[in-house]
Amino acid sequence: MYALGIDVGSSSVKVSAVNLDTSESVGVAQYPKEEMSMLAVKPGWAEQDPDLWWQCACDGIRDVLASNGISPAEVGSIGIAYQMHGLVLIDKDGDVLRPSIIWCDSRAVEIGNEAFETLGHEFCLSHCLNSPGNFTASKLRWVKDNEPELYERIDKIMLPGDYIAFKLTGEAKTTISGLSEGVMWDFSLNAPSKEVLDYMGVKSEFLPEINQSIGNHGTVTNNAAQESGLIKGIPVTYRAGDQPNNAMSLGVLNPGQIAATGGTSGVVYAVSDKATYDSKSRVNGFAHVNHTPDVPRVGILLCINGTGILHSWMRNNVAKEISYPDMESLAALVEPGTDGLIIVPFGNGAERILENRDTGVHIGNLQLNRHGQAHLVRAGLEGIAFSFVYGFEIMKEMGVKPDVIRVGNDNLFQSKIFAQTVTNLLDCPVEVVNTTGATGAARASAVATGVYSSLEEAMAGLQTVAIYRPGQFETATMEHYRRWVDYLERILA
C-alpha cells in the first residue's frame, strides 16, 4: 500500500509516493518541469491560476504512479501541503472566479495595517496571534472593495490546499491551521474570529466546513479519478500550509523542537504549548498541524528575507559563479570571525524582525589590504547565521527553549560553516534530515487511515544524514557575533 503527498508551491507542484510497508519514499514528480508562471498585472501583485495547480497535480500523480509501477488501487490515502496565505474564490458551481491572490502579493498590506489599528494591536495579537497584515482575510477585503460584482458571486473562500482537496473530493473544507494562517481564527474562543471576519467582509457562509489537519477531508470523486489517474474512493486525510507541514515533515511536533529552512529567505519554526505572541508583532503564530483546543500546539514562525539570496548574490558577483561546494571550500580557508569583516545580510526588503526596517546589506570593517574573496564569502555565511540567531532571541523572549533544531538536507544547511555557526550560538544540536514536504504530507495522511498510530510514529523513520553539535570554534564565534550585533544596533540607531 502507498500514500501520496501533494505539495502545491508557487514554483511547482511536487507529488511524492511513500511505500507504507517500508515507510520509504519511492519517488517524487515535479510539474511543471520549469518554474510555474505567475501573473503580475501591476507592481506588487502576484497571482496564479488554481486550475494550473490542479493540472500540475494531476500530471504529477500520473507520473509518480507510472514511474514507480504503482497501481491506483494500491493508493490508500492522500495528503496535501500548500503555499500559505493565498486566496481562492469559487462560485456555487465550484468554478474559480478569479486568479488566486498568492502569498507574495502585497496589494492588501495597507488594508491589513488599517485593520490592525482599528481592531487594536492587543486584540489582534492576543486573539489571533498576528496582525491582519497581508494575509488572506485582507486580500478578500481588497476583492470586496475593488471587485464588488465578483465578490457578490462568491460561494466559498479557500486556501490553495483547500482548493486541491476540493478538486479531488468535491467537498469544500478547510482547517483550523488554515484559518489561523489567514488571520481568521480566534485562539481565545477556539472559533473563527467574528471581529476580523466582519471587518474584512467575510460572510460566515463563505467559510468551508472546518476540520482538523488530520481527518476526513473527503474521498476522490469519479471526475477527479478520471483527470488524475487515481480511482474513486481514495480518502484525502491531511492538509497543511507549507511551513507547518515542513516542520511536521522534520518530526517537529512538540515544544522544544524547532525546524529551520535556509532558501532565498530563512525560516525558523518553533512549537509552543501556549497561544503566545510577540508584542511587537515581529513573528507570526499559527495553529500547528497537531493543534487542538485541549492540547495547544502553536507554531511560532520567524521569517528573515535576506538569507540565501545573499549567498546566491555572492556566488554571482563575488565568487565568479563557482559551485556552492567550491564556495564552501573557499570560505573554509578563513578562520571563524573572518579577520573582523562583518556583513549584515538584510538586503531583500523590509525585515519583520527589525520592525519592518529596510536596512539594505552593510559591509563593515572591510580592510583592503587583508580581506579578499574568501573573507567576503565566509562573512556572508556568518552574517546570515547571525541573523538567524538574532531573530531567535525574539523566540527566547516568548519562552521558546530549543532542545534540537531539525533542517532539511538542502540549501544553506548543506554548508557546514553556516550550520556549525548556528549550533554554536544557540547551544543546541542541528540535525539534518533527508525528507521533503510532499513526503511528509504522504506520511501524515496515513495516520488518519490507521497505518500509523500517531504523527510521531509516522515520522519515526526519518533518516538523519548529519548532526552538528556545539563546540568547534564556539568562543571565537560568540565573540564575533557580539561584534556583529553591536554593528547592527548602530545601523538601527
Number of C-alpha atoms within 10 A of each C-alpha: 16 26 25 31 30 32 31 28 18 21 16 19 28 26 32 30 28 25 19 19 9 11 16 16 21 16 17 23 23 21 23 19 11 9 11 16 14 15 13 12 9 8 9 11 17 21 21 20 17 22 16 15 24 22 17 24 26 23 21 24 28 19 20 21 23 13 13 12 9 17 14 20 13 15 21 20 27 29 31 32 31 28 20 25 26 27 25 25 27 19 16 10 7 17 12 18 15 16 17 23 28 25 19 17 20 17 18 23 17 15 19 23 16 15 20 20 14 12 15 12 20 15 17 23 24 18 21 31 31 29 28 31 21 22 28 31 28 31 29 24 21 21 19 17 13 11 12 12 11 14 19 10 13 19 19 22 25 26 28 30 31 26 28 25 27 23 19 29 24 19 19 22 23 26 24 26 28 31 25 25 29 26 31 28 25 23 23 13 11 13 15 20 20 15 13 22 20 11 14 24 18 20 14 12 11 15 18 17 13 17 17 20 29 22 17 16 29 19 22 26 20 15 15 20 18 13 18 21 18 24 20 18 17 22 24 28 27 30 35 33 28 22 24 32 27 26 28 27 31 29 24 27 26 20 18 17 21 29 28 24 23 25 18 18 15 21 20 26 28 30 28 25 15 15 20 21 21 18 14 15 18 21 24 23 27 30 30 31 27 19 20 16 12 7 10 18 23 31 32 26 21 22 22 26 22 24 28 22 20 25 25 16 13 20 18 12 10 16 20 11 14 12 11 17 11 13 21 19 15 18 22 16 12 17 13 24 21 21 16 18 22 27 26 26 28 24 17 18 14 17 19 19 20 16 12 12 13 15 18 14 14 14 15 14 12 16 11 7 6 10 16 12 15 20 25 23 25 30 25 27 26 29 27 29 25 26 23 23 19 17 20 21 13 17 23 11 10 16 13 20 19 19 14 19 25 24 31 25 19 16 15 24 21 18 17 14 19 21 23 24 29 27 24 22 20 20 16 17 20 26 24 22 20 16 20 22 29 31 30 31 33 34 34 35 31 29 21 20 17 9 18 17 12 15 23 16 14 23 21 12 12 16 14 16 11 15 15 19 18 17 14 14 14 16 13 13 22 18 12 21 23 12 14 23 17 12 18 18 9 8 11 11 5
